[in-house]
């Protein structure tokens, strides 16, 4: 449904999106995850045709966005981070306006205006505020009206930018559930910088940082690829003066141990993290049995999405820094090639001296 190839966007010297490529198939619910400034919104704006790209190709439902913009955009329902609402209109007036603006009456598969708008309102559950002014609605209802305008015309693709931004916890859960229901018969691409948001809604996660894609994987596979089941939650029964953390933290293969608290009398809860590809459970059991400590609970936690995200972004930052360093080094060598040749000659001389020294000995 969506194919992006070599997409690039620059703002002056700043490269906001740097040569990214991905494909989203029909029926997928995909989340673009990244910190503020990662390039998520810019990517979505280019996919929807809201802004142009400097390089790359975008195919929407079989239509090239540059060659057939009207056909490509007709397949998309877009909800930007700030919903495009007219606050002095009622919900009824606004949705009627959007229906006309999208030319829904010309589409063969769309019902008559009144029926189609009523159906969309029922889906997003705003029928009860149909005749109210938009400016008098809560943030959550405004977001629902924004979703309603995206759904008008029954587009097969929904693109949602930070769909739960600024909502309270109850509204967040309601919007999440609504997006899941919408995803049963549509392709959905959404962005967020909230890790739990993407994890709760999406089947696949694309992680961006500084304009690059640093990971593209199924949500269920992501923790496995980063080394899952290296963390365990443990509840232990031991004497009050027992140095549980010190003893178990010193076991071979233990990378980290963290005290959590005591939730039952005479017990201690902690999180123990093993080195990658190391199963410490047997060693943990043997050590506890030897000291008459009783393991009441041990739960594999895997690697949290937060840990994965931080690790991936850190790796990406290190890679970018190394590339920048190498580029700078290359520039200096081009500007002063004689110095580079002198260094090579000195290095060869040192190696030759070392060979002669070995021969003399």
N, C-alpha and C positions, 0 to 999 in steps of 0.2 A: 504493500500500500504506500509506503514511503521509502524512497531510496535517496540517500545523500552521498555524494561522491566529491571528495577533495574540497569541501566547503571552507572558504576563507573570508574573513571580514576584518578590515583594518580601520582604525580611527587615527589618522595621522601616523605617528610612529608606533602606536599601540596596536598589536595584533590581538583582537578580541576573540576571534575563532581561527584556529590554525590548522588548516588542511585536514578536516575531520570527515570520516565516512562511516555510515552505518545503514542498515536496512531494517525496517519494521514490517512484519507480515500482518496479514489480515487477522483481526481478532486479538492481537497482542495488546497488553497493557504495559507500557514501558515508561520508566521514570528516568529523567535526567537529574542526577544528583551532583551538587557541588557547592562550594562556598560562594558567598557574594562576590561577583566579579569573575566567576569562572567561565562565563560565556553562554550560560543556559538561555537567558532571555534573548540574547542576540541570535542564537541558533534558531529559536522558535520564531522570531520575527522574520528571519530569512525564509524559513519553511513555509510560513503563511503568506509570503510575498509582501509583508509590511515594509521591509527594507530590502535593498539589493545586496548581493554578495560581490566581492571582488574577484572571486574565482570559485569554480566548482559547479556541480550540477544537482538539481533537485527534481525528482520524479514523484508526482502525487497521483496515485490511483491510475498509473499508466500515462499520465500527461506531464510533459516537460513544463516546468513552471515558467520558463522564459518564452518558450514557443507557443504554449497554449495556456496563458495565465488564467483566463476566465473558467475554462474547464477544470483546471487544477484547483483553483480556489473554491469552486462550487462543491468540491468533495470535502471541504474543511469547515468544521465549526470551531471557532476560536474564542477562548476566554482569556484575555490578558490579565496581568496581575491586578490592575485596577479596572474593574468591569466598565464597559463603555455605556454608561446609563445616562439618561436625561432625567434629572431629579424632579423637575417640575411636571413631568408626565405621570399619569397613573400607569400601573403595570399593564393594564389593558391597552392603553394608548401606545405605550412604548413597543409592546410586542406586535401590535398591528402595524406600526411604522416599520419595524425590522422585517416583518413578513413581506411588506411591499418592497422594501429596499433590496431584499434578496431575490425578488422576482419569483417567489414561491408559487404564485398562481400559474406560472408557465410550466411548472414541473408536473409531469403526468402522474407520478406516484404520490403526490401530495394532495391531501384532502382540502376541502374548502377552508377558507381562512378561519372562520369561527370554530370549526371542528378541530382543525390542526392545532390552533393555539390552545384550545381547551385540553387536548391530548397532552401537549407538552407541559402545560401547567400541572396536570395531574401527575406526570412523571416526576417533576421536580418538587411537587407538593407546595405550590404557591396559589392554589385555587382560592384559599381563604383570604388572600390579600390582593385579589385580582383588580379590585376597584380602588385601591389605596394609592396615594402619591408615593412615588419611589423614595423621595427624601425623608419620608416618615417611617421607612422600614428599618429594621435592625440590620447590622452588618451581615448576619447570616442569610437573611432573606434577600438582601441586595445581591449576594453571591449566587443565590438560587435563580434570581432573575437574570443574572449574567449567564448562567448555565442555560437558561431557557432560550435566550437569544442565540446561543451557540447551537442549540438543537433544532431551531426552526429551519425547515428545509430538509430535515432528516439526513444530515451529512454522514457518510460512512466513517469519517475520521474526526476525532475530537482532539484539539490541542489546548491544554490547560496550563497556564503559567501561574505557579504558586496558588493553587485553587483554594487553600485553606488559610492563606495569610491573614492575620489579624482577627481570626475567629476565636470564640471561647471554646473550652474543651468539649462541651455538648454539641456545639455547631460543627466542630471539626469531625467528630464521630459521624454526625448526620451526613456531612458532605462526602466523607470517605465511603460510607455505605452507598450513597447515591452514585458515586463514580463507579463503584464495583458493579452496581446494577446496570449502569449504562454500558459498561464494558462487555456485557454478555452478548451484545450484537453490534459492537463498534470497535474500531481500532482507536486506542487512546495513547497519546503521548503527553506526559505531564512533567513539570519541573518542580523541584523543591530543594531547599538547603536543609530541610528537616529530615534527619535520617529515618526516624520512626515512621514518618509520613510515607516515604517511598516503600519502606519495608512492608507496611500494612496494606498497601494498595497494589503494588506492581509485581508482575511476574518476572520482569527483567529490569536490570539496572545498568544505566550508562553513567559512569562517574567522570566528571570533567574537572579540570583544574588549569587555570591560566590559558584557556582556549584549546587545550588538548584533551583528548579522551584517554584517560589513564586506566580504565577498566570497562569492559562490556561483557556482562555475564548474567545468567539466570539468577534470580534472588536466592534460590535454594542452593545453587552451586557456589555462590560467592564465598561463603565462609569455608567451604571445603577446599577451594582453591588457595585460600590464604592460610590453611593449616588449622582446620577445625578440631574440636575435641582435645585441645591442649589445656583447657581450663576446666576445673572441677569445683563445684560447691560442696563443701564437706561439713558435716556436723559430727562432733566427737565428744564422747563422755570421758572425762579424765579428772584426776585430783586437782583441786584448786591451785596448788603450787606447781603443777607440772608445766615445764617449758615447752609447750606444744609447738608454738611458732618457731622457736629456735631449733628444736630437734628436727622437725619435718622440713624446715627451710634449708637445712644442711644436707639433706639427702641428695645423692647424685641424680641428675636429670631434672631437678626442681629449679626453674628459672626465677620464680617469684612466689611469695606467699603473703596474703593480705588478710588481716583480722577483720571480721565483719561484725561480730557481736555475740551475745549469749541470749538465745530465745527460749531456752528451757533450762530449768535449774540443773546445775552440774554439767552443763555442756558448753561447747565453744563452736562457733561457726566461722569458717574462713574460706577464702578462695585460693586455690593452689594452682599455679600455672607451670606446666611442664615445658621443657625445651621441645622444639619442633620435632615431630615424628618420634616422640618418646612417650611410651605408656608407663606411667609411674604407679598405676593402681596396685599392682602386686607388691611392689616395694613398699608402698604406703601401708598396705594391709599388714605385711610382715613386721614392719617397725612398730606399728600400733599394738599388734598382738603380743610382741615381745615385752612391751611396757604395760600390758594390761589396760590399754586404752581401747575404747569400744567405738567403732565407726557406726553411727546411727543412720547416716545418710551420705551418699556420694552421688552427685548429679553432674553429668557432662554438660558444660556450658558452651563449649565451642568458643569461637572468637566473635565478639560483639561487632555489629555493623559499625559502631562508632570507632572501634579499634582498627577495623579494616580501612575505614575512610581516612583516618588520621595517618595510618601507615602508607597508604597509597599516595596521598597528597605529599607526604614527606619524601617518599621515593621520587616522585615527580619533580619536586623542588630541587632535590639533589642532582637529578639528571639534567635539569635545565641549567643549574649552576655550573655543572661540569662542561656542558656544551658551550656555554657562554665563555668559560675559561679557555677552552680549546680554540674557540673562534678568535678570542683576543690574542692568544699565543700565535695563531696563524697569521694574524694581521701584523704583529710585531716582526715575525720572521720575514714576511714579504717586504716590510719597510726597511729592514736591516739584514739582508741576506748574508752579508759578510760576517756578521756576528754569529749567525747560525752555523756557517761553514767553519769558523774558528772553534766553536764549541765541539763540532763533530771531529775536527782534527785533534783537539786536546783529548777528547774521549778515546780516539783511536790510539793516541800516543800513550795514554795511561794503560790501555789494554796491552799494548806491545811491551811496555816496561814491566807489567805484571808477568807476562809470559817469559821474559828474559830472567826475571828474578827467580821464577820457579825452576827454570833450567839450571841456574847457578847453584841452587840448593841441591 
